[in-house]
């Protein structure tokens, strides 16, 4: 594992991402806090068991509570990153106005290995191309790659398909 405070490591990575954007060193950044198969423990949350093990909770209330606490921690870290971007000046506005940040996972229920109804957040204004502050629900079976194709379109990339996409998402702007 990573020595030291995991929260501080994530905060440093957030600062590096924001700095890279501010210095215009990149316009694309990927950071994976963890993957669905990780068995990372969270001792600073008083959770010694591995995440993957806990995700196969079989309805055990104590295990579900630990997964909830891990999810809460990760959501708080996302909020800190978004706050940092919201406070960072860029052009006429803020960095958050100009980014498209995707946060989520590839499994909605680890106990059942369910890949439907994924918990996905798209944050940021995409340079004015995304209407923010709304919950969108798309029809069953909509590929996640439709979101990625929609993001490519907003970046000026002319692509007919991306992965298993079937088209762009409606109602983002």
URCORSUL-V883966 format. One line per field, one symbol per residue. burial: # if it has 9 or more other ideal C-beta (glycine too) atoms within 8 Angstrom, else .. A space follows every 50 residues. Layout:
BEGIN
burial: ???
END
This chain:
BEGIN
burial: .....#..###.###.##.###.............#.#..##....#.## ##.##.#.....##.##.##..##..##.###.###.#.#...####### ##....##.##......#.#######...#...........##.###### ####..........#...#..#.
END
